[in-house]
């Protein structure tokens, strides 16, 4: 498969136009659907479409966010942070490399990395709208760092098939969710894992976790004023 690299400046151009951003996230979400179902051939084909549309400035009237919860507005939040933007671009290009090499497992890992970066951006947006003092700013920064570590811990526990550790880390993640609704969903998932006899695959499991938080963060990103 032949694709062109996504650069930071190109991401800025895409995020700067609602119609191109809508097409971009629709393409990206479709790649995620393919990876979640383990369909390597479809993921490769859809990534080529993603790359082509990005380079050519393809537009769409609306975005399909059913797969991952990544929206055009969330893409703007990612692009507005230099660290998140850099991580997102690197992870996206790594996804293209791994798909080009036919490495489904690594590509699924890249998907999780992209979703975690999006989660970080969503959390930053929610936290920023609620930070009104230096102490609250310090608190939200700590929450961001904690979320990153907890997501990593959940991924590792899922890969190891340790439901108890997944449940514990997910419960902690629920306590720092950027929305009350997201925290409730995560707490329920924590209880489900605690009672489960077997774990889903790490790629599907973490995808579901990040999706629930992203969807709630995207809904609340304009007005989130407190952590759950």
C-alpha positions in Angstrom: 0.0 0.0 0.0 1.2 3.5 -0.9 0.5 6.4 1.4 1.9 9.9 2.2 2.9 10.9 5.7 0.6 13.1 7.7 2.5 16.2 9.0 1.7 18.5 11.8 1.0 21.4 9.4 -1.4 19.1 7.4 -3.2 18.2 10.6 -3.6 21.9 11.4 -5.1 22.5 7.9 -7.5 19.6 8.3 -8.6 20.7 11.8 -9.0 24.2 10.6 -11.9 23.3 8.3 -15.0 21.6 9.7 -15.8 19.8 6.4 -12.3 18.4 5.9 -12.1 17.5 9.6 -15.4 15.7 9.3 -14.1 13.6 6.4 -10.8 12.9 8.2 -12.4 11.6 11.4 -15.0 9.6 9.4 -12.1 7.9 7.6 -10.1 7.4 10.8 -13.1 5.9 12.6 -13.6 3.4 9.7 -10.0 2.3 10.1 -10.7 1.8 13.8 -13.8 -0.3 13.0 -11.6 -2.5 10.7 -8.9 -2.9 13.3 -11.4 -3.7 16.1 -12.8 -6.5 13.9 -9.4 -7.8 13.0 -9.9 -7.1 9.3 -6.4 -6.2 8.1 -7.2 -5.9 4.4 -10.0 -3.5 5.0 -7.9 -1.5 7.4 -5.1 -1.2 4.8 -7.6 -0.1 2.2 -9.3 2.4 4.4 -6.0 3.9 5.6 -5.1 4.5 2.0 -8.4 6.4 1.6 -7.7 8.3 4.8 -4.2 9.3 3.6 -5.5 10.3 0.1 -8.4 12.3 1.5 -6.1 14.1 3.9 -3.6 15.0 1.3 -6.4 16.1 -1.2 -8.5 18.0 1.3 -11.6 15.9 0.8 -14.7 17.2 2.6 -17.8 15.8 4.1 -21.0 17.5 5.3 -21.1 15.4 8.5 -18.8 13.1 10.4 -19.4 9.5 11.3 -18.1 9.1 14.9 -19.9 5.8 15.8 -16.6 3.8 15.9 -14.4 5.7 18.3 -16.1 8.8 19.5 -13.4 11.0 17.8 -15.1 14.1 16.5 -14.1 17.1 14.4 -14.2 19.2 17.6 -12.0 16.7 19.4 -9.5 16.8 16.5 -9.3 20.5 17.0 -8.5 20.0 20.7 -5.7 17.5 19.7 -4.3 19.9 17.2 -4.3 22.8 19.6 -1.9 21.1 22.0 1.6 20.8 20.5 2.4 17.6 22.6 -0.9 15.9 21.7 -0.6 17.0 18.1 2.9 15.6 17.8 2.0 12.3 19.4 -1.1 12.0 17.3 0.8 12.6 14.0 3.6 10.2 15.0 1.1 7.5 16.1 -1.0 8.0 12.9 2.1 7.6 10.7 3.2 4.6 12.7 -0.2 3.1 12.1 0.3 3.5 8.3 3.7 1.9 8.6 2.4 -1.1 10.5 -0.5 -1.6 8.2 1.8 -1.3 5.2 3.9 -4.1 6.8 0.8 -6.2 7.3 1.3 -6.2 11.1 -2.3 -6.3 12.5 -1.2 -6.6 16.2 1.0 -3.5 16.1 -1.6 -1.6 14.1 -4.2 -2.4 16.9 -1.6 -1.1 19.4 -1.3 2.1 17.3 -5.1 2.5 17.4 -5.0 2.3 21.2 -2.2 4.9 21.3 -4.2 7.2 19.1 -7.3 6.8 21.2 -5.3 7.4 24.4 -3.9 10.6 22.9 -7.5 11.7 22.0 -8.5 10.8 25.5 -5.7 13.1 26.9 -6.9 15.9 24.6 -10.5 15.4 25.7 -9.5 15.4 29.3 -7.4 18.6 28.8 -10.4 20.3 27.2 -12.7 19.4 30.1 -10.1 20.3 32.7 -9.3 23.6 31.1 -12.9 24.7 31.1 -13.1 24.0 34.9 -9.7 25.3 36.0 -10.2 28.6 37.9 -7.2 28.7 40.2 -3.6 27.6 40.4 -4.6 24.9 42.8 -7.3 23.5 40.5 -4.8 23.7 37.6 -2.3 21.6 39.6 -5.0 19.2 40.4 -6.2 18.7 36.8 -2.6 18.3 35.6 -2.2 15.5 38.2 -5.5 13.9 37.0 -4.2 13.9 33.4 -1.0 12.2 34.4 -3.0 9.7 36.5 -5.4 8.9 33.6 -2.4 8.2 31.3 -0.9 5.8 33.8 -4.2 4.1 34.5 -4.9 3.5 30.8 -1.4 2.0 30.4 -2.1 -0.2 33.5 -5.4 -1.4 32.1 -3.8 -2.3 28.7 -1.1 -4.3 30.5 -3.6 -6.0 32.7 -5.8 -6.9 29.7 -2.9 -8.3 27.8 -2.0 -10.4 30.9 -5.6 -11.5 31.3 -5.8 -10.2 34.8 -9.4 -9.2 35.3 -8.9 -8.2 38.9 -6.2 -5.7 38.0 -8.3 -4.4 35.1 -11.3 -3.9 37.4 -9.2 -2.1 40.1 -7.5 0.2 37.6 -10.8 0.9 35.8 -12.5 1.8 39.1 -9.7 4.3 39.7 -10.1 5.7 36.2 -13.8 6.2 36.8 -12.9 8.4 39.7 -11.0 10.8 37.5 -13.3 10.6 34.5 -13.8 14.0 32.8 -17.6 13.6 33.1 -20.0 12.2 35.7 -21.6 10.0 33.0 -18.3 8.7 31.8 -17.3 7.8 35.4 -20.6 5.9 35.9 -20.0 3.9 32.7 -16.4 3.1 33.7 -17.5 2.1 37.2 -20.0 -0.3 35.7 -17.4 -1.7 33.3 -15.1 -2.1 36.4 -17.7 -4.2 38.1 -18.3 -6.3 35.0 -14.6 -7.1 34.7 -14.5 -8.0 38.4 -17.2 -10.5 37.9 -16.0 -11.8 34.5 -14.4 -15.2 34.1 -12.5 -14.2 30.9 -11.2 -11.0 29.4 -11.9 -9.6 26.0 -8.9 -9.0 23.7 -6.8 -6.0 24.9 -7.4 -4.1 21.6 -11.2 -4.4 21.9 -11.3 -3.9 25.6 -9.3 -0.7 25.8 -11.0 0.6 22.7 -14.4 0.3 24.5 -13.0 2.0 27.6 -11.5 4.9 25.6 -14.7 5.1 23.5 -16.9 5.5 26.5 -14.7 8.3 27.9 -14.3 10.0 24.5 -17.9 10.0 23.7 -18.8 11.6 27.0 -15.9 14.1 26.8 -16.9 15.0 23.2 -20.5 15.7 24.4 -19.4 17.6 27.5 -16.2 19.3 26.1 -17.8 22.7 25.8 -19.1 22.7 29.3 -17.3 20.2 31.5 -16.6 22.1 34.7 -15.6 19.3 37.1 -14.1 15.9 37.3 -16.3 13.0 38.3 
